[in-house]
Amino acid sequence: MSPTEKLAWRMPPLALPKPVRWSAGTRLGMMALRGYLILSALLLLIKAIK
């Protein structure tokens, strides 16, 4: 892209792009991260209560 095109570029509408299709590995990784987040929040809550 030329510098002029870069300055004139605008993000396409959100309805235009297709939703992302996650692979099984990516989905598993995201579930692991979600589980880690929930576990850490629970441990912080338990520590705050004690």
C-alpha positions as MATLAB code, in Angstrom:
seq = 'MSPTEKLAWRMPPLALPKPVRWSAGTRLGMMALRGYLILSALLLLIKAIK';
ca = [
       0.000    0.000    0.000;
       1.167    3.465   -0.731;
       1.326    6.030    2.090;
      -1.704    7.814    0.626;
      -3.737    4.601    0.636;
      -2.682    3.894    4.218;
      -3.949    7.305    5.342;
      -7.278    6.852    3.528;
      -7.889    3.274    4.768;
     -10.967    2.688    6.895;
     -11.995   -0.406    8.820;
     -14.731   -2.395    7.056;
     -18.140   -2.672    8.759;
     -18.281   -5.345   11.460;
     -21.089   -7.178    9.651;
     -18.890   -7.687    6.575;
     -16.141  -10.097    7.781;
     -17.031  -13.740    8.369;
     -16.793  -15.165   11.916;
     -13.527  -16.866   12.796;
     -13.581  -20.670   12.708;
     -11.350  -21.984   15.480;
      -9.534  -25.262   15.134;
      -9.914  -27.928   17.818;
      -6.502  -27.047   19.272;
      -7.312  -23.348   19.491;
     -10.678  -24.097   21.096;
      -8.999  -26.391   23.637;
      -6.398  -23.733   24.437;
      -9.069  -21.085   24.947;
     -11.018  -23.403   27.246;
      -7.826  -24.026   29.244;
      -7.235  -20.280   29.572;
     -10.848  -19.757   30.654;
     -10.481  -22.493   33.264;
      -7.258  -20.934   34.533;
      -8.963  -17.550   34.823;
     -11.908  -18.990   36.748;
      -9.616  -20.981   39.058;
      -7.432  -17.963   39.806;
     -10.494  -15.791   40.521;
     -11.841  -18.432   42.905;
      -8.515  -18.710   44.705;
      -8.345  -14.922   45.091;
     -11.885  -14.900   46.446;
     -11.068  -17.647   48.956;
      -7.942  -15.803   50.073;
      -9.897  -12.557   50.487;
     -12.528  -14.287   52.614;
      -9.903  -15.826   54.926;
];
